[in-house]
């Protein structure tokens, strides 16, 4: 942020407001003299003051109001009085239409020439407010999204189809796959760019009776992005199938494929799944951003003591470690985090996955292919002849796979896998139900991690709040009278979090380690007794309790914890 105030005045003002100490001001002034940089920039880059603190002081010195865009209700139609190019050039946002003038937020209120040019562009006098660079960027990214372009390209594609009387030349589409001027291609490109920018994990393209809807899944929740004419659905599906190498003539059966795309500097692997519906084919695309790399276990949300115990389990020379939870709970991410720890040059690791989500150097990864009978069980049998140290099985789906995995663990291999169960305590019983002998489970199973993903409260709009009666009852059930000491927070909604009150997700875990008592009960083969003993072994380290610990730390809300980990009887 540019500063026109004298450095002594700026420093004095920051000290007066309690934002800066005299010692740090002296250090900053010395650095300014040595480097020639502006004092404001030195203070911000050295983390002596925040950008917001600096903006508030500059606004006060220059007689302008300061606008906190996290709390300000920005109207997209008003902001778009300026084009995106104009807004980013001047770092300016039109905040209010006052009839004969505009209130404009500027990240650099000292730029008088920019103010004159902006007044000429909008054709009205301007009233200036000060905003921060960071809040400008986040708000501009939100307002100037590609939603309008989606509508524009969808309408253009619709008009093109109308000119062709609704007939799509599939051969011409196949040969024009790289024709970036085609409206359908531009529509898809914009969908992908928007999805990556918004941190979407999935794109849903859904034909309905009278319209085509595009929705993004962000932080586990679906958000509608655009609705358009149903008639472009066929052209979209053809284009997607061509990109994924699928059969464009087959519309009656589900198909699965993959696409690799690049948007900006990010490489994205896309898993495409299509199914026939009443009104046309529906597509869901899972986005895997390879350039982001794997998430380390230390940043997953697993508590330090649990992480230490989990690391000890996965470094065992042999046995089975399972990660459980529903679809989309982050199981694969946890397994990949474990592989990152175990991946050493003196260890051979082989994986069989469906699909291979991330490529890891130094590991032999195999993609399941049911069409040619390349199944988990078949690959596991072959793996044992590859002299591996560690086996990762993407999912134990059936009795055969479970038995081969258990026998591999008995013969000196460490096996990592996932299983669909609701919690850790029910997992040994699930293996018994699958027909695995109790003695085999007892002698091979090392431990079970169960997990969920909870949305994290947006720090930009978090505020204290008073829980409802039901929420307090759930908290009291787990925390007892201690809940009176907790400070509850929730996000009120702002530009950063798209007014949801949440930004990002964090894992909540429970870890069940096998012991002699559990092994003996499992060996006897009674699933009910096993689950009871497992719950007792978990004690207060349950999913519910650990979710509530996140609530107590102010990282998520009671409602979010209740909805994801389930309601206990209270």
Secondary structure as UniProt FT lines:
FT   HELIX           7..16
FT   TURN            17..18
FT   HELIX           22..35
FT   HELIX           39..45
FT   TURN            46..47
FT   HELIX           51..62
FT   STRAND          65..66
FT   TURN            69..71
FT   HELIX           76..79
FT   TURN            80..81
FT   HELIX           84..90
FT   STRAND          92..97
FT   STRAND          101..106
FT   TURN            109..110
FT   HELIX           112..122
FT   STRAND          125..130
FT   HELIX           133..143
FT   HELIX           147..163
FT   TURN            164..166
FT   HELIX           170..175
FT   TURN            176..178
FT   TURN            180..181
FT   HELIX           183..197
FT   TURN            198..199
FT   STRAND          202..207
FT   STRAND          212..218
FT   TURN            219..220
FT   STRAND          221..228
FT   HELIX           230..232
FT   HELIX           233..244
FT   TURN            248..249
FT   STRAND          255..263
FT   TURN            264..265
FT   STRAND          266..277
FT   TURN            278..279
FT   STRAND          280..289
FT   HELIX           290..292
FT   HELIX           297..299
FT   TURN            300..301
FT   HELIX           304..314
FT   STRAND          319..324
FT   TURN            327..328
FT   HELIX           331..342
FT   TURN            345..346
FT   STRAND          349..353
FT   TURN            361..362
FT   STRAND          364..367
FT   HELIX           370..372
FT   HELIX           376..383
FT   TURN            384..387
FT   STRAND          390..393
FT   HELIX           399..410
FT   TURN            411..412
FT   STRAND          414..419
FT   TURN            425..426
FT   HELIX           427..433
FT   TURN            434..435
FT   HELIX           438..444
FT   STRAND          445..457
FT   TURN            459..460
FT   STRAND          462..464
FT   HELIX           469..479
FT   HELIX           480..485
FT   STRAND          489..491
FT   TURN            495..499
FT   STRAND          502..513
FT   HELIX           516..524
FT   HELIX           527..538
FT   TURN            539..540
FT   HELIX           543..552
FT   TURN            553..554
FT   HELIX           558..565
//
